[in-house]
């Protein structure tokens, strides 16, 4: 969602109020500190006894403590301003994200209710499919917020089991495809992993879905996404590659931060609440794995998730292959 004139003015006003508070704090602290330090130095310089030296040291110590207090206050002001801005951005972006599918659902539902499609069964079916698809988006967004809320408070208790993850990955892919129309997406999938991974099914499902949704959002009209799952030595590798907008190397360290979104000048729009990749990284680390990213502006992005293979993987996986 592009930044409106109102939101821009509001952001500038908040920045000015923060700047004013910092300047007031600096003036209120620095002026007395400079005067006190000068008095302390003079007292030590011209003092002819231990009392004067002690007085000078105490004055300088007081000035140092005042500087420390001013720094703490300034840091707290900046932190408070940043949190307030993140909260405002989060509410604005989530409102926009929720309103988009809700608008489609209401429009198609009202069209069916008015009976405008009574003699068009194919259009009725397409309308119902659109409603179901938009409902999937809504559910995914709500799940994302609830997952992050639980993760940020360390309330996620993983239900771990040792098994292959290809079935869970396929289930996440199926859900993602239900969320898209298919007309604007060229999607390919290769599931070649046979190793066992100690994992939580819900978390793996969330990792895959969030990476696919992220790839879908940050690609243009001709969307091309490829998912690959394969074994490599003692790891199971999950790769999600897209032909989207990409981002410069300077953004790499920040894209996994909560509420951070790629610069709108790169994406052409501001979309999402910035939680998807933060959730992915948290859940990958929960599985003692790692996540890497390769990206270039306007050349696409590839996310690479590496999960450790279970120690019992060898031998058992072959037996499971025979059974399946």
C-alpha positions in Angstrom: 0.0 0.0 0.0 1.7 3.3 -1.1 2.3 5.9 1.6 -0.5 8.4 1.5 -0.1 12.2 2.1 -1.8 11.9 5.4 0.5 9.1 6.7 3.5 10.9 5.3 2.6 14.1 7.2 1.9 12.0 10.4 5.3 10.3 10.1 7.0 13.7 9.7 5.1 15.1 12.6 6.2 12.2 14.8 9.8 12.6 13.7 9.7 16.4 14.5 8.2 15.7 17.9 10.9 13.1 18.6 13.6 15.5 17.4 12.2 18.3 19.6 12.3 15.9 22.6 15.9 14.9 21.9 17.0 18.5 21.5 15.2 19.5 24.7 16.9 16.7 26.6 20.3 17.5 25.1 20.1 21.2 26.0 18.7 20.4 29.4 21.5 18.0 30.2 24.5 19.3 28.2 24.4 22.9 29.4 24.5 22.1 33.1 27.0 19.3 32.4 29.4 21.7 30.6 29.1 24.3 33.3 29.6 21.7 36.1 32.6 20.1 34.3 34.2 23.6 33.9 33.7 24.3 37.6 35.2 20.9 38.5 38.2 21.4 36.2 38.8 24.9 37.6 38.5 23.6 41.2 41.1 20.9 40.5 43.4 23.2 38.7 43.5 26.0 41.2 42.8 24.1 44.3 45.4 24.3 47.0 44.2 21.5 49.1 42.6 18.0 49.1 39.2 19.5 49.7 39.2 21.4 46.4 40.4 18.4 44.5 37.7 16.3 46.1 35.1 18.9 45.2 36.3 19.0 41.6 36.2 15.2 41.3 32.7 15.1 42.7 31.5 17.8 40.3 33.0 16.0 37.3 31.5 12.7 38.5 28.1 14.3 38.7 28.5 15.7 35.2 29.4 12.2 33.9 26.4 10.7 35.6 24.2 13.4 34.0 25.6 12.6 30.6 24.8 8.9 31.2 21.3 9.7 32.2 20.8 11.9 29.2 22.0 9.1 26.9 19.6 6.6 28.5 16.7 9.0 28.2 17.5 9.7 24.5 17.7 5.9 23.8 14.4 5.3 25.5 12.8 8.1 23.5 14.0 6.7 20.2 13.0 3.2 21.2 9.5 4.4 22.2 9.1 6.3 18.9 10.2 3.3 16.9 7.8 0.9 18.7 4.9 3.4 18.2 5.7 3.7 14.5 5.9 -0.1 14.1 2.6 -0.5 15.8 1.0 2.1 13.6 2.4 0.6 10.5 1.4 -2.9 11.5 -2.2 -1.9 12.2 -2.4 0.0 8.9 -0.9 -2.8 6.8 -3.0 -5.5 8.4 -6.1 -3.5 7.9 -5.2 -3.2 4.2 -4.4 -6.9 4.0 -7.6 -7.9 5.6 -9.8 -5.5 3.6 -8.6 -6.7 0.2 -9.9 -10.3 0.5 -13.0 -9.2 2.4 -13.9 -6.8 -0.4 -13.7 -9.6 -2.9 -15.7 -12.0 -0.7 -18.5 -9.4 -0.2 -18.7 -8.5 -3.9 -19.0 -12.0 -5.1 -21.4 -13.0 -2.3 -23.7 -10.0 -3.1 -23.6 -10.9 -6.8 -24.8 -14.4 -6.0 -27.4 -13.1 -3.5 -29.0 -10.7 -6.0 -29.5 -13.6 -8.4 -27.6 -12.0 -11.2 -25.9 -15.3 -12.0 -29.0 -17.6 -11.8 -28.6 -18.6 -15.5 -24.8 -18.8 -15.4 -23.8 -21.9 -13.4 -20.2 -21.6 -14.5 -19.9 -18.0 -13.2 -21.6 -19.1 -10.0 -18.9 -21.8 -9.6 -16.1 -19.3 -10.3 -17.6 -16.9 -7.8 -17.7 -19.6 -5.1 -14.1 -20.6 -5.9 -13.0 -17.0 -5.6 -14.8 -16.7 -2.2 -13.1 -19.9 -1.0 -9.7 -18.7 -2.3 -10.0 -15.4 -0.5 -11.1 -17.1 2.7 -7.9 -19.2 2.5 -5.9 -15.9 2.3 -7.8 -14.5 5.3 -7.1 -17.7 7.3 -3.5 -17.7 6.4 -3.0 -14.0 7.5 -4.8 -14.7 10.8 -2.6 -17.8 11.3 0.5 -15.7 10.6 -0.4 -13.1 13.3 -1.3 -15.8 15.9 1.8 -17.8 15.2 4.1 -14.7 15.6 2.3 -13.7 18.8 2.9 -17.2 20.2 6.5 -17.3 19.0 7.4 -13.8 20.4 6.2 -15.0 23.8 7.9 -18.4 23.5 4.6 -20.1 23.7 5.2 -22.5 20.9 5.5 -26.1 22.2 6.6 -28.1 19.1 5.0 -31.6 18.7 8.1 -33.3 17.3 8.2 -36.5 15.4 10.8 -38.2 13.2 9.6 -38.8 9.7 9.9 -37.6 6.1 8.6 -34.1 5.4 7.6 -34.4 1.8 4.0 -35.1 2.6 3.8 -32.0 4.9 5.4 -29.9 2.2 2.9 -31.2 -0.4 0.0 -30.3 1.9 1.3 -26.7 2.3 1.7 -26.5 -1.5 -1.9 -27.7 -2.0 -3.1 -25.0 0.4 -1.1 -22.3 -1.3 -2.5 -23.3 -4.7 -6.0 -23.1 -3.3 -5.2 -19.5 -2.4 -4.2 -18.6 -6.0 -6.3 -18.5 -9.2 -3.6 -20.4 -11.2 -4.0 -18.1 -14.2 -1.2 -15.8 -13.2 1.2 -18.4 -11.8 3.5 -20.9 -13.3 4.3 -23.2 -10.4 6.6 -26.3 -10.4 7.6 -28.6 -7.6 10.2 -31.3 -7.1 10.0 -33.5 -4.0 13.1 -35.7 -3.9 13.9 -36.0 -0.2 13.7 -39.4 1.4 15.6 -38.7 4.7 14.0 -38.5 8.1 13.8 -35.2 9.9 12.8 -34.6 13.5 10.2 -31.9 13.1 6.9 -30.4 14.0 4.4 -30.8 11.1 2.6 -27.5 11.8 5.9 -25.6 11.8 7.1 -27.1 8.5 3.7 -26.4 7.0 4.0 -22.7 8.1 7.6 -22.4 6.8 6.6 -23.6 3.3 3.4 -21.6 3.2 5.0 -18.4 4.3 7.9 -18.7 1.8 5.4 -19.4 -1.0 3.2 -16.5 -0.1 6.2 -14.2 0.2 7.3 -15.3 -3.3 3.8 -14.7 -4.7 3.5 -11.2 -3.3 6.8 -10.0 -4.6 6.5 -11.1 -8.2 5.0 -9.3 -11.1 2.1 -10.3 -13.4 3.9 -13.3 -14.8 4.7 -15.2 -11.7 7.1 -18.1 -11.8 7.7 -20.0 -8.5 9.7 -23.3 -8.1 9.9 -25.4 -5.0 12.6 -28.0 -4.6 13.0 -30.5 -1.7 16.0 -32.8 -1.8 18.7 -34.5 0.3 22.3 -33.2 0.6 24.7 -35.1 2.9 23.3 -34.8 6.4 20.7 -32.2 5.5 17.3 -31.9 3.9 17.2 -28.8 1.7 14.1 -26.8 0.9 14.4 -24.2 -1.8 11.8 -21.7 -3.0 12.8 -19.7 -6.0 10.8 -16.9 -7.7 11.3 -14.4 -10.6 10.2 -11.4 -8.5 11.6 -8.0 -7.7 14.5 -9.3 -5.6 16.5 -7.0 -3.3 20.1 -5.7 -2.9 22.6 -7.4 -0.6 22.3 -4.6 1.9 18.7 -5.7 2.7 19.7 -9.3 3.4 20.2 -8.9 7.2 17.0 -7.0 7.7 14.4 -9.0 5.8 14.0 -11.5 8.6 13.4 -8.8 11.2 9.8 -8.6 12.5 7.6 -5.9 10.7 10.4 -5.1 8.2 9.3 -4.9 4.6 11.3 -4.4 1.4 11.6 -0.7 0.5 8.4 0.3 -1.4 10.6 1.9 -4.1 11.8 -1.6 -4.9 8.5 -3.4 -4.6 6.3 -0.7 -6.2 3.9 -1.1 -3.3 3.9 -1.7 0.4 2.4 -5.1 1.1 2.0 -7.3 4.2 2.8 -6.8 7.8 6.4 -8.0 7.6 5.9 -11.1 9.8 6.2 -14.0 7.3 10.0 -14.2 7.0 10.4 -13.5 10.7 8.2 -16.5 11.5 10.1 -18.7 9.0 13.4 -17.9 10.6 12.1 -18.5 14.1 10.7 -21.9 13.2 13.8 -22.9 11.2 15.9 -22.2 14.2 13.4 -24.1 16.4 14.4 -27.1 14.3 18.1 -26.4 14.7 18.3 -25.5 11.0 19.5 -22.5 9.0 18.1 -20.3 6.3 20.0 -18.6 3.5 18.9 -16.3 0.7 20.2 -15.4 -2.7 18.7 -12.4 -4.4 19.4 -9.7 -7.0 17.2 -6.7 -7.8 14.8 -7.5 -10.6 16.3 -11.0 -11.0 14.4 -12.9 -8.4 15.0 -14.5 -5.0 15.8 -18.0 -3.7 15.3 -18.9 -0.1 17.2 -22.0 1.1 16.2 -23.8 4.3 18.5 -26.4 5.6 17.2 -28.9 8.2 19.4 -31.5 9.9 18.7 -35.2 9.1 17.7 -37.4 12.0 20.4 -39.8 13.2 18.0 -42.6 12.7 17.4 -41.6 9.1 19.7 -44.2 7.4 18.1 -47.5 6.9 14.7 -46.5 8.3 14.0 -44.3 5.2 14.7 -47.2 2.9 12.2 -49.4 4.8 9.6 -46.6 4.6 10.2 -46.3 0.9 9.4 -50.0 0.5 6.2 -49.6 2.5 5.0 -46.6 0.5 
